[in-house]
Amino acid sequence: MAETRTPDANRRSERSRRAIYEAALALVAEVGYGRTTIEGIATRAGVGKQTIYRWWPSKAAVLLEAFLDLVAPADPAHGAFPDTGDLEADLKTVLRASVDELTDPRYEGPTRALTAAGIVDEKVGAEFLEKLLEPGLRLYTERLRSAQSAGDADPGIDPRIAVELLVGPLLHRWLLRTLPLTHDYTDRLVEYALYGLRPRG
């Protein structure tokens, strides 16, 4: 007599969740955040829109979770900040990786969408900051504290403000799309932040 198996609801739910993630990311890349809808995500994923509303309150919440799932394996915030003993080289390495990620089509559209959504939706903005931005900023801060302990950075500086000198201009240029975002640009950011604007001699 053949064995009758009960359908695995958890496995089915996980398949649906994955399909929704993929649909949300694909639609934002193809048509933009403004034209992406819950209905469109549901249709693309092959699920009912009530399934989405049961798990998420808005399309921004869907996209945020999908994007967190996408970046988790590769995001520097989930790994170790390099500490080779050369602060300048380490900062340049990480900022160059940030440029590569911000200009990668897989990441750029969702990141821009979530940045915009976070401005108008306080809850999404807070979650975006907590889960995506803060972990990376903490790693920068820890690396600068290590440099202070090693005598490679002024012990009197506030590491968090120093981090903002590095990542603030990078994100500003990326958001406004005014000028190219390149490795050469990030290298100069590191040099200006570390050595200031005074003549070196």
N, C-alpha and C positions, 0 to 999 in steps of 0.2 A: 504494500500500500504506500503510495507516494506521500512524502512528508509535506505537510502544508505549513508554509512559513508566514508568519505575520509580517506585514510590511513594516520596515524600519522607519518610523516617523522622524527620528532624529537625522537619519541619513537623507531622507527626502527634504527636510527643512534646510539642511546644510547645502544640498544641491541648489535649492531655490535661492538661498542667501547668496551663494557664489554667482548664480546667474544674474541676480539683481545688482551685485557689485559691478560685474562686467558690463551690464547694460548701462548703469549710471555713468561709469567712466567713459564708455564709448560714445554715449549721446552728448556728454559735455564736450568731448573732443570734436565731434562732428558738427553739432548745431549750436554749441555755446550753452552757457548756464541759463540764460534768460529763456531760451526756447525748450529747455529740458523740463519735462513735466513728470509727475508721478505716473500718469496714464501712459506716457511714452516709455518710461522705464519698465512698467509692468508688461506692456505689449512686447517690448524687446526681450524681456527676460522670460516670457511665456508663463507669467503668473497673474493672478487677479490683483487689482490694485488694493483690495482689502487686505491682502497678505502683506503688502508694504506698509500700509497704515497700522497694521497690528504690531509691527516691529519698529517703525520709525515715525516720528511726528511730522516730518517734512522732507522735501527733496534734499535740503542742505544736510540734514542729519544722515540721510542715505549716503550722500557723496562723501561726507566726512569719514564715515566708517569704512566705506569702500577704499578711500584714499589711504587711510591708516593701514589697512590690510595690504595695500599695494606697496607702500614704502617701508613697512616694518623690516623686511629682510635686508634692505640695502641702506637705509637711512643711517648716516653717521651718528645720529642721536641714539641709536640702538647699539652702537659699538663703542670702541675705545678711541679717544682723541689721541693722535700720535704724540709721543713725548720722547723725542730723539736726543733731547738736550739742546737742540737748536730751536729756540722759540720762533724766530722769523720763518725758518723752513717749515715748521709744523703748521703755523698759521696759514702760510701760503698754500700748503697741501690741502688743508680743509676748505679754504675759501675757493680754491680751484674746483674742488669736488662740488661745492655748492653751486657754482656757475654751471657746471655740467648738468646738475639735477634741475636747476631752474629753467634751463633751455632745452631740456629733454621733452619732446612732445607728449610723452606718457604722463609727465608730472606737471608741465606748465599750465595746461588748461584747468585741471582740478585745483591747483594751488591758487591760481587767479580767481577762480569761482569761489573758493572757500574764503579767500581774503575779502572779497566783495560781500559775500553773505555774512561774514562775521562782523562787518561794519553795521549792518542793519538789524542783525539778529544777535542780541547780546549773549544768549546762551550758546549759540554756535561759535561766536567769537571767543568766548571764554574756554570752550572745549578745544577749539583750534589752537589757542595759545598754550593751554595746559598739556595737550597730548602731542602736538607737533612742534611747536616752537621752543617751549621751555626746556625740554630735555636736551636739545642741542645747545641752547644758551648756557645751561648748567655745565656742560662739558667744556665749553670755552672758558667759563669762569674758573673751573677747577684747574685747567691747564695754566691759566694766568697765576693762580695762587701757587702752583708748583714752581712757576718761574720766579715768583717773589721769594719763595723759600730757598731757591738755588742762587739767589742774587742776580738773576737775569732781568728782573723787573723791579721798579721802584716799590718798596714795601708800603709806601703811603698811598698808592693809588687805590681807587675803588674798582675791583676787577669787572663788576657788572657794567659800569660806565665805559670802561675800556673796551669791553665787548661790543657795546653799542657803536663805538667809533668804527669798528670793523664791519659789522653786519648791517648797520643802518644805511650807509651810503649804497651798499650793494643792493639792498631791497628797494631803495628809492629809485635807483636807475632801472632796476628790473620792472617795477610797477609802472613807471612813466614811459618806458621804452624810448627814452630820448636819445640815448647813445648806446653803442654796442656793449654787450656784457662779455668781457673776455678775461682770459687768465692774466694778461698783462695788466688789466685794470685792477684785478684783485691783488696782484703783487704790489702795485703802487699803493693801494689802500693799506696794506700791511706796513710798508716802508714809512708812509706818512704817519700812521698811527704810532709806530714804534719810535721814530726819530724826530717827529714834529716837522715844523716848517722852517726852522732856522737853518742857516747854511752849515754844512758839515765840512770840517777841515781837519 
